[in-house]
Amino acid sequence: MRITDGDWTLVDHDFHLKRTVWARTNPDGSQTFRTDYAVDDTIEANRDMRNAAEKGWKGDWHRVASIPLNVFHDRLAEASRQGDDAYISRFLNDSDNLAFRTRGGRV
């Protein structure tokens, strides 16, 4: 059975990792692969943490975000390695990335 999503054809689905790999053939004959990750559980857990969070900062350690590993690797790993906290803060405060936050307010 062949499963498609428009021009994309399903190559692999891993139920445990919640990862789906798709491929399409380009007009020049090359192939492009797309990997989709289900992040609904992470986003829901982050929302629940935000809703349950106490107001104000207490203690020495604060979890401010939970980010899927593929997003961390693609967008934040190098900044983390270099200690670029300003870039990480901009990423977490960007309106497209607020779902990864576990605390309200700005980081």
MODELLER restraints for C-alpha pairs under 7 A, 6 or more apart:
rsr = mdl.restraints
at = mdl.atoms
rsr.add(forms.Gaussian(group=physical.xy_distance, feature=features.Distance(at['CA:3:A'], at['CA:9:A']), mean=5.90, stdev=0.5))
rsr.add(forms.Gaussian(group=physical.xy_distance, feature=features.Distance(at['CA:3:A'], at['CA:10:A']), mean=5.49, stdev=0.5))
rsr.add(forms.Gaussian(group=physical.xy_distance, feature=features.Distance(at['CA:4:A'], at['CA:10:A']), mean=5.97, stdev=0.5))
rsr.add(forms.Gaussian(group=physical.xy_distance, feature=features.Distance(at['CA:7:A'], at['CA:24:A']), mean=5.99, stdev=0.5))
rsr.add(forms.Gaussian(group=physical.xy_distance, feature=features.Distance(at['CA:8:A'], at['CA:22:A']), mean=5.77, stdev=0.5))
rsr.add(forms.Gaussian(group=physical.xy_distance, feature=features.Distance(at['CA:8:A'], at['CA:23:A']), mean=5.32, stdev=0.5))
rsr.add(forms.Gaussian(group=physical.xy_distance, feature=features.Distance(at['CA:8:A'], at['CA:24:A']), mean=4.80, stdev=0.5))
rsr.add(forms.Gaussian(group=physical.xy_distance, feature=features.Distance(at['CA:9:A'], at['CA:22:A']), mean=5.36, stdev=0.5))
rsr.add(forms.Gaussian(group=physical.xy_distance, feature=features.Distance(at['CA:9:A'], at['CA:23:A']), mean=5.30, stdev=0.5))
rsr.add(forms.Gaussian(group=physical.xy_distance, feature=features.Distance(at['CA:9:A'], at['CA:24:A']), mean=6.21, stdev=0.5))
rsr.add(forms.Gaussian(group=physical.xy_distance, feature=features.Distance(at['CA:10:A'], at['CA:21:A']), mean=6.24, stdev=0.5))
rsr.add(forms.Gaussian(group=physical.xy_distance, feature=features.Distance(at['CA:10:A'], at['CA:22:A']), mean=4.56, stdev=0.5))
rsr.add(forms.Gaussian(group=physical.xy_distance, feature=features.Distance(at['CA:10:A'], at['CA:23:A']), mean=6.57, stdev=0.5))
rsr.add(forms.Gaussian(group=physical.xy_distance, feature=features.Distance(at['CA:11:A'], at['CA:21:A']), mean=5.42, stdev=0.5))
rsr.add(forms.Gaussian(group=physical.xy_distance, feature=features.Distance(at['CA:11:A'], at['CA:22:A']), mean=5.19, stdev=0.5))
rsr.add(forms.Gaussian(group=physical.xy_distance, feature=features.Distance(at['CA:11:A'], at['CA:23:A']), mean=6.49, stdev=0.5))
rsr.add(forms.Gaussian(group=physical.xy_distance, feature=features.Distance(at['CA:12:A'], at['CA:20:A']), mean=5.79, stdev=0.5))
rsr.add(forms.Gaussian(group=physical.xy_distance, feature=features.Distance(at['CA:12:A'], at['CA:21:A']), mean=5.07, stdev=0.5))
rsr.add(forms.Gaussian(group=physical.xy_distance, feature=features.Distance(at['CA:13:A'], at['CA:19:A']), mean=5.79, stdev=0.5))
rsr.add(forms.Gaussian(group=physical.xy_distance, feature=features.Distance(at['CA:13:A'], at['CA:20:A']), mean=4.36, stdev=0.5))
rsr.add(forms.Gaussian(group=physical.xy_distance, feature=features.Distance(at['CA:13:A'], at['CA:21:A']), mean=6.28, stdev=0.5))
rsr.add(forms.Gaussian(group=physical.xy_distance, feature=features.Distance(at['CA:14:A'], at['CA:20:A']), mean=6.41, stdev=0.5))
rsr.add(forms.Gaussian(group=physical.xy_distance, feature=features.Distance(at['CA:18:A'], at['CA:37:A']), mean=5.85, stdev=0.5))
rsr.add(forms.Gaussian(group=physical.xy_distance, feature=features.Distance(at['CA:18:A'], at['CA:38:A']), mean=5.51, stdev=0.5))
rsr.add(forms.Gaussian(group=physical.xy_distance, feature=features.Distance(at['CA:19:A'], at['CA:35:A']), mean=6.85, stdev=0.5))
rsr.add(forms.Gaussian(group=physical.xy_distance, feature=features.Distance(at['CA:19:A'], at['CA:36:A']), mean=5.72, stdev=0.5))
rsr.add(forms.Gaussian(group=physical.xy_distance, feature=features.Distance(at['CA:19:A'], at['CA:37:A']), mean=4.62, stdev=0.5))
rsr.add(forms.Gaussian(group=physical.xy_distance, feature=features.Distance(at['CA:19:A'], at['CA:38:A']), mean=6.60, stdev=0.5))
rsr.add(forms.Gaussian(group=physical.xy_distance, feature=features.Distance(at['CA:20:A'], at['CA:35:A']), mean=5.65, stdev=0.5))
rsr.add(forms.Gaussian(group=physical.xy_distance, feature=features.Distance(at['CA:20:A'], at['CA:36:A']), mean=5.12, stdev=0.5))
rsr.add(forms.Gaussian(group=physical.xy_distance, feature=features.Distance(at['CA:20:A'], at['CA:37:A']), mean=6.47, stdev=0.5))
rsr.add(forms.Gaussian(group=physical.xy_distance, feature=features.Distance(at['CA:21:A'], at['CA:33:A']), mean=6.92, stdev=0.5))
rsr.add(forms.Gaussian(group=physical.xy_distance, feature=features.Distance(at['CA:21:A'], at['CA:34:A']), mean=5.75, stdev=0.5))
rsr.add(forms.Gaussian(group=physical.xy_distance, feature=features.Distance(at['CA:21:A'], at['CA:35:A']), mean=4.46, stdev=0.5))
rsr.add(forms.Gaussian(group=physical.xy_distance, feature=features.Distance(at['CA:21:A'], at['CA:36:A']), mean=6.39, stdev=0.5))
rsr.add(forms.Gaussian(group=physical.xy_distance, feature=features.Distance(at['CA:22:A'], at['CA:33:A']), mean=5.60, stdev=0.5))
rsr.add(forms.Gaussian(group=physical.xy_distance, feature=features.Distance(at['CA:22:A'], at['CA:34:A']), mean=5.08, stdev=0.5))
rsr.add(forms.Gaussian(group=physical.xy_distance, feature=features.Distance(at['CA:22:A'], at['CA:35:A']), mean=6.28, stdev=0.5))
rsr.add(forms.Gaussian(group=physical.xy_distance, feature=features.Distance(at['CA:23:A'], at['CA:31:A']), mean=6.62, stdev=0.5))
rsr.add(forms.Gaussian(group=physical.xy_distance, feature=features.Distance(at['CA:23:A'], at['CA:32:A']), mean=5.61, stdev=0.5))
rsr.add(forms.Gaussian(group=physical.xy_distance, feature=features.Distance(at['CA:23:A'], at['CA:33:A']), mean=4.38, stdev=0.5))
rsr.add(forms.Gaussian(group=physical.xy_distance, feature=features.Distance(at['CA:23:A'], at['CA:34:A']), mean=6.21, stdev=0.5))
rsr.add(forms.Gaussian(group=physical.xy_distance, feature=features.Distance(at['CA:24:A'], at['CA:31:A']), mean=5.62, stdev=0.5))
rsr.add(forms.Gaussian(group=physical.xy_distance, feature=features.Distance(at['CA:24:A'], at['CA:32:A']), mean=5.48, stdev=0.5))
rsr.add(forms.Gaussian(group=physical.xy_distance, feature=features.Distance(at['CA:24:A'], at['CA:33:A']), mean=6.64, stdev=0.5))
rsr.add(forms.Gaussian(group=physical.xy_distance, feature=features.Distance(at['CA:25:A'], at['CA:31:A']), mean=4.52, stdev=0.5))
rsr.add(forms.Gaussian(group=physical.xy_distance, feature=features.Distance(at['CA:25:A'], at['CA:32:A']), mean=6.49, stdev=0.5))
rsr.add(forms.Gaussian(group=physical.xy_distance, feature=features.Distance(at['CA:43:A'], at['CA:99:A']), mean=5.64, stdev=0.5))
rsr.add(forms.Gaussian(group=physical.xy_distance, feature=features.Distance(at['CA:43:A'], at['CA:100:A']), mean=6.21, stdev=0.5))
rsr.add(forms.Gaussian(group=physical.xy_distance, feature=features.Distance(at['CA:46:A'], at['CA:66:A']), mean=6.71, stdev=0.5))
rsr.add(forms.Gaussian(group=physical.xy_distance, feature=features.Distance(at['CA:46:A'], at['CA:99:A']), mean=6.93, stdev=0.5))
rsr.add(forms.Gaussian(group=physical.xy_distance, feature=features.Distance(at['CA:46:A'], at['CA:100:A']), mean=6.36, stdev=0.5))
rsr.add(forms.Gaussian(group=physical.xy_distance, feature=features.Distance(at['CA:46:A'], at['CA:101:A']), mean=6.23, stdev=0.5))
rsr.add(forms.Gaussian(group=physical.xy_distance, feature=features.Distance(at['CA:46:A'], at['CA:102:A']), mean=4.74, stdev=0.5))
rsr.add(forms.Gaussian(group=physical.xy_distance, feature=features.Distance(at['CA:47:A'], at['CA:102:A']), mean=6.59, stdev=0.5))
rsr.add(forms.Gaussian(group=physical.xy_distance, feature=features.Distance(at['CA:49:A'], at['CA:102:A']), mean=5.45, stdev=0.5))
rsr.add(forms.Gaussian(group=physical.xy_distance, feature=features.Distance(at['CA:50:A'], at['CA:102:A']), mean=4.89, stdev=0.5))
rsr.add(forms.Gaussian(group=physical.xy_distance, feature=features.Distance(at['CA:50:A'], at['CA:103:A']), mean=4.90, stdev=0.5))
rsr.add(forms.Gaussian(group=physical.xy_distance, feature=features.Distance(at['CA:50:A'], at['CA:104:A']), mean=6.28, stdev=0.5))
rsr.add(forms.Gaussian(group=physical.xy_distance, feature=features.Distance(at['CA:53:A'], at['CA:103:A']), mean=6.77, stdev=0.5))
rsr.add(forms.Gaussian(group=physical.xy_distance, feature=features.Distance(at['CA:63:A'], at['CA:102:A']), mean=6.84, stdev=0.5))
rsr.add(forms.Gaussian(group=physical.xy_distance, feature=features.Distance(at['CA:64:A'], at['CA:101:A']), mean=5.73, stdev=0.5))
rsr.add(forms.Gaussian(group=physical.xy_distance, feature=features.Distance(at['CA:64:A'], at['CA:102:A']), mean=5.02, stdev=0.5))
rsr.add(forms.Gaussian(group=physical.xy_distance, feature=features.Distance(at['CA:64:A'], at['CA:103:A']), mean=5.21, stdev=0.5))
rsr.add(forms.Gaussian(group=physical.xy_distance, feature=features.Distance(at['CA:65:A'], at['CA:100:A']), mean=5.43, stdev=0.5))
rsr.add(forms.Gaussian(group=physical.xy_distance, feature=features.Distance(at['CA:65:A'], at['CA:101:A']), mean=4.15, stdev=0.5))
rsr.add(forms.Gaussian(group=physical.xy_distance, feature=features.Distance(at['CA:65:A'], at['CA:102:A']), mean=4.75, stdev=0.5))
rsr.add(forms.Gaussian(group=physical.xy_distance, feature=features.Distance(at['CA:66:A'], at['CA:100:A']), mean=5.49, stdev=0.5))
rsr.add(forms.Gaussian(group=physical.xy_distance, feature=features.Distance(at['CA:66:A'], at['CA:101:A']), mean=6.45, stdev=0.5))
rsr.add(forms.Gaussian(group=physical.xy_distance, feature=features.Distance(at['CA:66:A'], at['CA:102:A']), mean=6.68, stdev=0.5))
rsr.add(forms.Gaussian(group=physical.xy_distance, feature=features.Distance(at['CA:67:A'], at['CA:100:A']), mean=5.55, stdev=0.5))
rsr.add(forms.Gaussian(group=physical.xy_distance, feature=features.Distance(at['CA:76:A'], at['CA:88:A']), mean=6.66, stdev=0.5))
rsr.add(forms.Gaussian(group=physical.xy_distance, feature=features.Distance(at['CA:79:A'], at['CA:87:A']), mean=6.72, stdev=0.5))
rsr.add(forms.Gaussian(group=physical.xy_distance, feature=features.Distance(at['CA:79:A'], at['CA:88:A']), mean=6.88, stdev=0.5))
rsr.add(forms.Gaussian(group=physical.xy_distance, feature=features.Distance(at['CA:89:A'], at['CA:107:A']), mean=5.51, stdev=0.5))
rsr.add(forms.Gaussian(group=physical.xy_distance, feature=features.Distance(at['CA:91:A'], at['CA:97:A']), mean=6.74, stdev=0.5))
rsr.add(forms.Gaussian(group=physical.xy_distance, feature=features.Distance(at['CA:92:A'], at['CA:98:A']), mean=6.22, stdev=0.5))
rsr.add(forms.Gaussian(group=physical.xy_distance, feature=features.Distance(at['CA:92:A'], at['CA:101:A']), mean=6.78, stdev=0.5))
rsr.add(forms.Gaussian(group=physical.xy_distance, feature=features.Distance(at['CA:93:A'], at['CA:106:A']), mean=6.14, stdev=0.5))
rsr.add(forms.Gaussian(group=physical.xy_distance, feature=features.Distance(at['CA:93:A'], at['CA:107:A']), mean=6.67, stdev=0.5))
